[in-house]
Amino acid sequence: QVHVVESGGGLVQPGGSLRLSCSVSGFSLLFYTTGVTWYRQAQGKERELVATITGSGRTNYADSVKGRFTISRDNAKNAVLLQMNSLKFEDTAVYFCSAVAGLGHSPNWGQGTQVTVSS
């Protein structure tokens, strides 16, 4: 059974940094067919893709976070990290992690973690 757990959210001032973690159990993120995606959903808005990393290590980012956010894998913990720097008010949202074990598999979602950027 697959479990996905996000952590690391919190309150931060504009320009600050946070690091989110997405811990996955039930399959190894090292398999090349896997993929983990961070999404976010701000209040009153639709969920949007933030960043993706595949089992082969390929990454992709939303234009709004390029140059500020970095997605990476912690292989020892079977987790995916999202380092968020230069945070802006508009980054405020609930951040969700979705993990896919392979082609044809349904995504597994975590419960989300709140990120609030406020002065």
DSSP file (Angstrom, degrees, kcal/mol; ACC not computed):
  #  RESIDUE AA STRUCTURE BP1 BP2  ACC     N-H-->O    O-->H-N    N-H-->O    O-->H-N    TCO  KAPPA ALPHA  PHI   PSI    X-CA   Y-CA   Z-CA
    1    1 A Q              0   0    0      0, 0.0     2,-0.4     0, 0.0    26,-0.0   0.000 360.0 360.0 360.0 137.0    0.0    0.0    0.0
    2    2 A V        -     0   0    0     24,-0.1     2,-0.4    22,-0.0    24,-0.2  -0.715 360.0-174.3 -94.2 136.1    1.3    3.4   -1.0
    3    3 A H  E     -A   25   0A   0     22,-2.2    22,-2.4    -2,-0.4     2,-0.4  -0.992   5.3-168.0-128.8 138.8    1.4    6.3    1.5
    4    4 A V  E     -A   24   0A   0    105,-0.4     2,-0.4    -2,-0.4   107,-0.3  -0.994   7.4-178.8-127.2 126.4    2.4    9.9    0.8
    5    5 A V  E     -A   23   0A   0     18,-2.3    18,-2.9    -2,-0.4     2,-0.3  -0.982   9.3-158.7-132.2 122.7    3.1   12.3    3.6
    6    6 A E  E     +A   22   0A   0     -2,-0.4     2,-0.3    16,-0.2    16,-0.2  -0.698  19.0 163.2 -95.7 151.2    4.0   16.0    3.1
    7    7 A S  E     +A   21   0A   0     14,-1.9    14,-2.8    -2,-0.3   106,-0.1  -0.971  37.6  69.3-154.8 166.5    5.8   18.1    5.8
    8    8 A G        +     0   0    0     -2,-0.3    11,-0.3     1,-0.3    14,-0.0   0.378  59.3 136.0 105.6  -3.8    7.7   21.3    6.2
    9    9 A G        +     0   0    0     12,-0.1     2,-0.3     9,-0.1    -1,-0.3  -0.154  21.0 121.4 -70.2 171.9    5.0   23.9    5.6
   10   10 A G  E     -d  115   0B   0    104,-0.8   106,-2.9   103,-0.1     2,-0.5  -0.991  59.3 -49.3 165.8-166.5    4.7   27.0    7.8
   11   11 A L  E     +d  116   0B   0     -2,-0.3     2,-0.3   104,-0.2   106,-0.2  -0.862  53.0 166.9-102.7 130.8    4.6   30.8    8.0
   12   12 A V  E     -d  117   0B   0    104,-2.7   106,-2.2    -2,-0.5     3,-0.1  -0.987  33.0-114.5-143.4 150.3    7.4   32.7    6.3
   13   13 A Q    >   -     0   0    0     -2,-0.3     3,-2.3   104,-0.2    74,-0.2  -0.457  51.0 -80.4 -79.8 156.7    8.1   36.3    5.4
   14   14 A P  T 3  S+     0   0    0      0, 0.0    74,-0.2     0, 0.0    -1,-0.1  -0.306 121.4  27.1 -55.0 137.8    8.4   37.5    1.8
   15   15 A G  T 3  S+     0   0    0     72,-3.3    71,-0.6     1,-0.3    73,-0.1   0.289 100.7 117.5  89.2  -9.9   11.9   36.7    0.5
   16   16 A G    <   -     0   0    0     -3,-2.3    71,-2.3    71,-0.2     2,-0.3  -0.076  56.9-122.2 -82.9-174.6   12.3   33.8    3.0
   17   17 A S        +     0   0    0     68,-0.2     2,-0.3    69,-0.2    68,-0.2  -0.932  21.6 178.3-132.3 151.6   12.8   30.1    2.4
   18   18 A L  E     - B   0  84A   0     66,-2.1    66,-3.3    -2,-0.3     2,-0.5  -0.976  17.0-145.9-144.3 154.4   11.1   26.8    3.3
   19   19 A R  E     - B   0  83A   0    -11,-0.3     2,-0.3    -2,-0.3    64,-0.2  -0.975  14.1-161.0-125.7 119.6   11.8   23.3    2.4
   20   20 A L  E     - B   0  82A   0     62,-2.6    62,-2.5    -2,-0.5     2,-0.4  -0.697   4.3-154.7 -95.5 149.6    8.9   20.8    1.9
   21   21 A S  E     -AB   7  81A   0    -14,-2.8   -14,-1.9    -2,-0.3     2,-0.5  -0.978   8.3-164.1-126.2 139.7    9.3   17.1    2.1
   22   22 A C  E     -AB   6  80A   0     58,-2.4    58,-2.2    -2,-0.4     2,-0.5  -0.934  12.9-162.7-122.4 104.4    7.2   14.4    0.5
   23   23 A S  E     -AB   5  79A   0    -18,-2.9   -18,-2.3    -2,-0.5     2,-0.4  -0.757   6.5-165.2 -91.6 130.9    7.9   11.0    2.0
   24   24 A V  E     -A    4   0A   0     54,-2.2     2,-0.4    -2,-0.5   -20,-0.2  -0.951   9.1-179.6-120.4 132.7    6.7    8.0    0.0
   25   25 A S  E     +A    3   0A   0    -22,-2.4   -22,-2.2    -2,-0.4     3,-0.1  -0.964  60.0  51.0-126.3 148.8    6.3    4.4    1.2
   26   26 A G  S    S+     0   0    0     -2,-0.4     2,-0.3   -24,-0.2   -24,-0.1   0.106 110.1  30.7 113.6 -21.5    5.1    1.5   -0.9
   27   27 A F  S    S-     0   0    0     51,-0.1     2,-0.4   -26,-0.0    -3,-0.1  -0.973  83.8-101.7-159.8 159.0    7.5    1.8   -3.8
   28   28 A S    >   -     0   0    0     -2,-0.3     3,-1.2     1,-0.1     6,-0.1  -0.674  14.7-148.8 -87.9 133.1   11.0    3.1   -4.5
   29   29 A L  T 3  S+     0   0    0     -2,-0.4    -1,-0.1     1,-0.2     5,-0.1   0.535  91.3  76.4 -74.1  -5.3   11.4    6.5   -6.1
   30   30 A L  T 3   +     0   0    0     45,-0.1    -1,-0.2    26,-0.1     2,-0.1   0.688  66.8 104.8 -79.7 -17.4   14.6    5.2   -7.8
   31   31 A F  S X  S-     0   0    0     -3,-1.2     3,-1.8     1,-0.2    24,-0.1  -0.445  76.7-132.2 -64.6 135.8   12.6    3.2  -10.4
   32   32 A Y  T 3  S+     0   0    0      1,-0.3    24,-0.6    23,-0.2    23,-0.5   0.699 101.2  61.2 -67.8 -17.7   12.8    5.1  -13.7
   33   33 A T  T 3  S+     0   0    0     22,-0.2    -1,-0.3    68,-0.2     2,-0.1   0.536  86.5  98.1 -85.8  -4.6    9.0    4.8  -14.3
   34   34 A T    <   -     0   0    0     -3,-1.8    21,-2.3    -6,-0.1     2,-0.3  -0.349  49.6-172.8 -83.4 164.1    8.1    6.7  -11.1
   35   35 A G  E     -FE  54 100B   0     65,-1.8    65,-3.0    19,-0.3     2,-0.4  -0.971  10.8-163.6-154.6 141.5    7.2   10.4  -10.8
   36   36 A V  E     -FE  53  99B   0     17,-2.6    17,-2.5    -2,-0.3     2,-0.4  -0.995  12.4-172.3-127.6 131.6    6.6   12.8   -8.0
   37   37 A T  E     -FE  52  98B   0     61,-2.8    61,-2.6    -2,-0.4     2,-0.5  -0.977  15.6-146.4-127.2 133.8    4.8   16.1   -8.5
   38   38 A W  E     +FE  51  97B   0     13,-3.2    12,-3.2    -2,-0.4    13,-1.5  -0.859  23.6 178.6 -93.7 131.4    4.3   19.0   -6.2
   39   39 A Y  E     -FE  49  96B   0     57,-3.1    57,-2.3    -2,-0.5     2,-0.3  -0.812   9.9-157.4-119.9 165.7    1.0   20.9   -6.7
   40   40 A R  E     -FE  48  95B   0      8,-2.3     8,-2.9    -2,-0.3     2,-0.4  -0.994   5.8-162.5-143.4 152.9   -0.4   23.8   -4.9
   41   41 A Q  E     - E   0  94B   0     53,-2.3    53,-2.2    -2,-0.3     2,-0.2  -0.937   8.6-158.4-138.3 113.7   -3.9   25.2   -4.4
   42   42 A A    >   -     0   0    0      4,-0.4     3,-2.4    -2,-0.4    51,-0.1  -0.528  44.7 -77.4 -84.7 157.4   -4.5   28.7   -3.2
   43   43 A Q  T 3  S+     0   0    0      1,-0.3    -1,-0.1    -2,-0.2     3,-0.1  -0.321 118.0   5.9 -58.8 127.2   -7.8   29.7   -1.6
   44   44 A G  T 3  S+     0   0    0      1,-0.3    -1,-0.3    -3,-0.1     2,-0.3   0.508 113.9  98.9  79.7   4.7  -10.4   30.1   -4.3
   45   45 A K  S <  S-     0   0    0     -3,-2.4    -1,-0.3     1,-0.0     2,-0.1  -0.788  76.4 -98.7-121.8 164.7   -8.1   28.9   -7.1
   46   46 A E        -     0   0    0     -2,-0.3    -4,-0.4     1,-0.1     2,-0.2  -0.425  47.1 -93.1 -78.6 156.3   -7.6   25.7   -9.0
   47   47 A R        -     0   0    0     -6,-0.2     2,-0.3    -2,-0.1    -6,-0.2  -0.469  48.1-165.7 -67.2 138.1   -4.8   23.3   -8.2
   48   48 A E  E     -F   40   0B   0     -8,-2.9    -8,-2.3    -2,-0.2     2,-0.2  -0.950  23.1-107.3-130.4 149.8   -1.7   24.0  -10.2
   49   49 A L  E     +F   39   0B   0     -2,-0.3   -10,-0.3   -10,-0.2     3,-0.1  -0.526  32.4 174.8 -73.2 137.0    1.5   22.1  -10.9
   50   50 A V  E     -     0   0B   0    -12,-3.2    12,-2.5     1,-0.4     2,-0.3   0.792  60.3 -20.7-106.8 -54.3    4.6   23.4   -9.2
   51   51 A A  E     -FG  38  61B   0    -13,-1.5   -13,-3.2    10,-0.2    -1,-0.4  -0.990  52.2-157.5-160.7 151.2    7.4   21.0  -10.0
   52   52 A T  E     -FG  37  60B   0      8,-2.5     8,-1.8    -2,-0.3     2,-0.4  -0.976   3.5-171.7-133.8 145.2    7.9   17.4  -11.1
   53   53 A I  E     -FG  36  59B   0    -17,-2.5   -17,-2.6    -2,-0.3     6,-0.2  -0.996  13.4-151.4-135.7 135.0   10.8   14.9  -10.8
   54   54 A T  E >   -F   35   0B   0      4,-2.3     3,-1.7    -2,-0.4   -19,-0.3  -0.465  34.2-101.2 -97.4 172.1   10.9   11.5  -12.5
   55   55 A G  T 3  S+     0   0    0    -21,-2.3   -23,-0.2   -23,-0.5   -22,-0.2   0.778 124.2  55.9 -62.6 -25.8   12.6    8.4  -11.5
   56   56 A S  T 3  S-     0   0    0    -24,-0.6    -1,-0.3   -22,-0.3   -24,-0.1   0.517 122.7-107.0 -83.6  -5.0   15.4    9.2  -14.0
   57   57 A G    <   +     0   0    0     -3,-1.7     2,-0.2     1,-0.3    -2,-0.1   0.476  68.1 148.5  95.3   3.0   15.9   12.5  -12.3
   58   58 A R        -     0   0    0     -5,-0.0    -4,-2.3     1,-0.0    -1,-0.3  -0.515  29.0-160.2 -72.8 138.7   14.4   14.7  -14.9
   59   59 A T  E     -G   53   0B   0     -6,-0.2     2,-0.3    -2,-0.2    -6,-0.2  -0.834  14.8-174.0-121.8 157.4   12.7   17.8  -13.5
   60   60 A N  E     -G   52   0B   0     -8,-1.8    -8,-2.5    -2,-0.3     2,-0.3  -0.989   7.8-165.0-149.2 142.9   10.1   20.3  -14.7
   61   61 A Y  E     -G   51   0B   0     -2,-0.3   -10,-0.2   -10,-0.2     2,-0.2  -0.935  26.4-110.1-131.4 150.5    8.9   23.5  -13.2
   62   62 A A    >>  -     0   0    0    -12,-2.5     3,-1.6    -2,-0.3     4,-1.0  -0.513  36.3-118.6 -68.6 147.6    6.0   25.9  -13.5
   63   63 A D  T 34 S+     0   0    0      1,-0.3     3,-0.5     2,-0.2    -1,-0.1   0.845 111.3  63.9 -57.9 -33.6    7.2   29.2  -15.0
   64   64 A S  T 34 S+     0   0    0      1,-0.2    -1,-0.3     3,-0.0   -14,-0.1   0.667 112.0  33.4 -68.6 -16.0    6.1   31.0  -11.8
   65   65 A V  T X> S+     0   0    0     -3,-1.6     4,-2.4   -15,-0.2     3,-2.3   0.465  82.7 127.2-118.6  -4.3    8.7   29.2   -9.7
   66   66 A K  T 3< S+     0   0    0     -4,-1.0     4,-0.1    -3,-0.5    -3,-0.0  -0.298  81.0  16.0 -58.2 134.2   11.6   28.7  -12.1
   67   67 A G  T 34 S+     0   0    0      2,-0.4    -1,-0.3     1,-0.1     3,-0.1   0.269 126.2  58.8  86.4 -12.4   14.8   30.0  -10.6
   68   68 A R  T <4 S+     0   0    0     -3,-2.3    17,-2.0     1,-0.2     2,-0.3   0.707  98.5  52.1-115.3 -35.5   13.3   30.1   -7.1
   69   69 A F  E  <  -C   84   0A   0     -4,-2.4    -2,-0.4    15,-0.2     2,-0.4  -0.799  60.0-166.4-107.4 147.6   12.2   26.5   -6.3
   70   70 A T  E     -C   83   0A   0     13,-2.4    13,-2.9    -2,-0.3     2,-0.4  -0.991   5.0-158.0-134.2 126.2   14.3   23.4   -6.6
   71   71 A I  E     +C   82   0A   0     -2,-0.4     2,-0.3    11,-0.2    11,-0.2  -0.847  25.3 155.8-102.0 139.0   12.9   19.8   -6.6
   72   72 A S  E     -C   81   0A   0      9,-2.1     9,-2.8    -2,-0.4     2,-0.4  -0.948  35.8-110.6-153.3 170.1   15.2   17.0   -5.7
   73   73 A R  E     -C   80   0A   0     -2,-0.3     2,-0.7     7,-0.2     7,-0.2  -0.874   5.7-154.7-111.1 142.2   15.2   13.4   -4.3
   74   74 A D  E >>> -C   79   0A   0      5,-3.1     5,-1.8    -2,-0.4     3,-0.8  -0.880  17.5-174.6-107.3  93.4   16.5   12.2   -0.9
   75   75 A N  G >45S+     0   0    0     -2,-0.7     3,-0.5     1,-0.3    -1,-0.1   0.835  77.8  58.4 -63.6 -33.8   17.2    8.6   -1.9
   76   76 A A  G 345S+     0   0    0      1,-0.2    -1,-0.3    -3,-0.1    -2,-0.0   0.831 117.2  33.2 -65.3 -30.5   18.1    7.5    1.6
   77   77 A K  G <45S-     0   0    0     -3,-0.8   -53,-0.3     2,-0.1    -1,-0.2   0.384 104.7-124.4-104.8   2.1   14.6    8.5    2.8
   78   78 A N  T <<5 +     0   0    0     -4,-0.8   -54,-2.2    -3,-0.5     2,-0.3   0.953  70.0 128.5  50.2  53.0   12.7    7.7   -0.3
   79   79 A A  E   < -BC  23  74A   0     -5,-1.8    -5,-3.1   -56,-0.2     2,-0.4  -0.893  57.0-134.8-135.6 161.5   11.5   11.3   -0.3
   80   80 A V  E     -BC  22  73A   0    -58,-2.2   -58,-2.4    -2,-0.3     2,-0.3  -0.982  21.6-153.3-120.4 132.3   11.2   14.3   -2.6
   81   81 A L  E     -BC  21  72A   0     -9,-2.8    -9,-2.1    -2,-0.4     2,-0.5  -0.779   8.3-159.9-106.3 147.8   12.2   17.7   -1.4
   82   82 A L  E     -BC  20  71A   0    -62,-2.5   -62,-2.6    -2,-0.3     2,-0.6  -0.912   9.4-162.2-126.0 103.6   11.0   21.1   -2.6
   83   83 A Q  E     -BC  19  70A   0    -13,-2.9   -13,-2.4    -2,-0.5     2,-0.6  -0.765   8.9-166.1 -86.0 121.4   13.3   23.9   -1.7
   84   84 A M  E     +BC  18  69A   0    -66,-3.3   -66,-2.1    -2,-0.6     2,-0.3  -0.937  11.2 173.5-116.0 115.1   11.5   27.2   -2.0
   85   85 A N        +     0   0    0    -17,-2.0   -68,-0.2    -2,-0.6   -69,-0.2  -0.735  59.0  24.1-114.8 165.1   13.5   30.4   -1.9
   86   86 A S  S    S-     0   0    0    -71,-0.6    -1,-0.2    -2,-0.3   -69,-0.2   0.904  84.3-159.5  48.9  49.1   12.6   34.0   -2.5
   87   87 A L        -     0   0    0    -71,-2.3   -72,-3.3    -3,-0.2     2,-0.3  -0.261   6.8-157.7 -65.6 144.9    9.1   33.3   -1.5
   88   88 A K    >   -     0   0    0    -74,-0.2     3,-1.9    -3,-0.1     4,-0.3  -0.767  32.4-106.4-118.8 163.4    6.4   35.7   -2.5
   89   89 A F  G >  S+     0   0    0      1,-0.3     3,-1.9    -2,-0.3    28,-0.4   0.900 119.2  60.3 -53.6 -40.9    2.9   36.5   -1.2
   90   90 A E  G 3  S+     0   0    0      1,-0.3    -1,-0.3   -48,-0.0   -48,-0.1   0.528  88.7  71.5 -72.1  -4.0    1.5   34.6   -4.2
   91   91 A D  G <   +     0   0    0     -3,-1.9    -1,-0.3     2,-0.0     2,-0.2   0.532  69.4 118.4 -83.3  -6.5    3.2   31.4   -3.2
   92   92 A T    <   +     0   0    0     -3,-1.9     2,-0.3    -4,-0.3    24,-0.2  -0.436  42.6 105.6 -62.2 125.8    0.7   31.1   -0.3
   93   93 A A  E    S- H   0 115B   0     22,-2.1    22,-2.7    -2,-0.2     2,-0.6  -0.968  76.3 -79.9-179.6 170.5   -1.2   27.9   -0.8
   94   94 A V  E     -EH  41 114B   0    -53,-2.2   -53,-2.3    -2,-0.3     2,-0.5  -0.872  47.5-145.8 -89.2 128.0   -1.7   24.3    0.4
   95   95 A Y  E     -EH  40 113B   0     18,-3.1    18,-2.0    -2,-0.6     2,-0.3  -0.852  16.0-168.5-102.5 126.9    1.0   22.3   -1.2
   96   96 A F  E     -E   39   0B   0    -57,-2.3   -57,-3.1    -2,-0.5     2,-0.4  -0.854  11.2-146.1-115.2 148.6    0.2   18.7   -2.2
   97   97 A C  E     -E   38   0B   0     -2,-0.3    13,-1.9   -59,-0.2     2,-0.4  -0.941  11.2-168.9-114.0 136.3    2.5   15.9   -3.3
   98   98 A S  E     -EI  37 109B   0    -61,-2.6   -61,-2.8    -2,-0.4     2,-0.4  -0.992   3.8-167.4-125.9 128.2    1.4   13.3   -5.8
   99   99 A A  E     -EI  36 108B   0      9,-2.5     9,-2.3    -2,-0.4     2,-0.5  -0.956   3.6-164.8-121.2 132.9    3.5   10.1   -6.4
  100  100 A V  E     -E   35   0B   0    -65,-3.0   -65,-1.8    -2,-0.4     3,-0.1  -0.957  11.5-155.7-118.2 130.5    3.0    7.7   -9.3
  101  101 A A        -     0   0    0     -2,-0.5     2,-0.3     5,-0.4   -68,-0.2   0.758  66.4 -49.0 -78.0 -24.0    4.6    4.2   -9.1
  102  102 A G  S >  S-     0   0    0      4,-0.1     3,-2.1   -67,-0.1    -1,-0.2  -0.979  83.2 -32.9 172.0 180.0    4.7    3.8  -12.9
  103  103 A L  T 3  S+     0   0    0     -2,-0.3     3,-0.1     1,-0.3   -70,-0.0  -0.338 125.1  15.7 -60.0 133.4    3.0    4.0  -16.2
  104  104 A G  T 3  S+     0   0    0      1,-0.3     2,-0.3    -2,-0.0    -1,-0.3   0.359  98.0 123.0  84.4  -6.2   -0.7    3.1  -15.9
  105  105 A H    <   -     0   0    0     -3,-2.1    -1,-0.3     1,-0.1    -3,-0.1  -0.634  64.6-117.0 -88.3 147.3   -0.7    3.6  -12.1
  106  106 A S        -     0   0    0     -2,-0.3    -5,-0.4    -3,-0.1     2,-0.1  -0.527  36.1-102.5 -77.6 148.4   -3.0    6.0  -10.4
  107  107 A P        -     0   0    0      0, 0.0     2,-0.5     0, 0.0    -7,-0.2  -0.416  26.9-141.7 -70.6 147.7   -1.4    8.9   -8.5
  108  108 A N  E     -I   99   0B   0     -9,-2.3    -9,-2.5    -2,-0.1     2,-0.3  -0.952  19.9-153.9-110.8 127.7   -1.2    8.7   -4.7
  109  109 A W  E     -I   98   0B   0     -2,-0.5  -105,-0.4   -11,-0.2   -11,-0.2  -0.742   5.9-141.6-107.8 147.5   -1.9   11.9   -2.9
  110  110 A G        -     0   0    0    -13,-1.9  -105,-0.2    -2,-0.3     3,-0.1  -0.340  33.6-104.2 -89.6-177.8   -0.8   13.3    0.4
  111  111 A Q        -     0   0    0   -107,-0.3  -106,-0.1     1,-0.2   -15,-0.1   0.598  61.6-116.8 -87.3 -12.1   -2.9   15.4    2.7
  112  112 A G        -     0   0    0    -15,-0.1     2,-0.4     1,-0.1   -16,-0.2   0.045  15.8-122.4  95.1 154.7   -1.2   18.7    1.9
  113  113 A T  E     - H   0  95B   0    -18,-2.0   -18,-3.1  -106,-0.1     2,-0.3  -0.999  23.9-121.5-138.4 135.7    0.9   21.2    3.9
  114  114 A Q  E     - H   0  94B   0     -2,-0.4  -104,-0.8   -20,-0.2     2,-0.5  -0.583  22.4-171.1 -82.8 131.7    0.1   24.8    4.3
  115  115 A V  E     -dH  10  93B   0    -22,-2.7   -22,-2.1    -2,-0.3     2,-0.5  -0.990   5.9-175.4-119.0 123.3    2.6   27.4    3.2
  116  116 A T  E     -d   11   0B   0   -106,-2.9  -104,-2.7    -2,-0.5     2,-0.7  -0.976  10.3-165.2-123.9 122.7    1.8   31.0    4.2
  117  117 A V  E     +d   12   0B   0     -2,-0.5     2,-0.3   -28,-0.4  -104,-0.2  -0.922  32.3 142.8-107.3 113.5    3.9   33.9    3.0
  118  118 A S              0   0    0   -106,-2.2    -2,-0.1    -2,-0.7   -30,-0.0  -0.999 360.0 360.0-152.7 146.9    3.1   37.0    5.1
  119  119 A S              0   0    0     -2,-0.3  -106,-0.1  -106,-0.2    -1,-0.1   0.416 360.0 360.0 -96.2 360.0    4.8   40.0    6.6
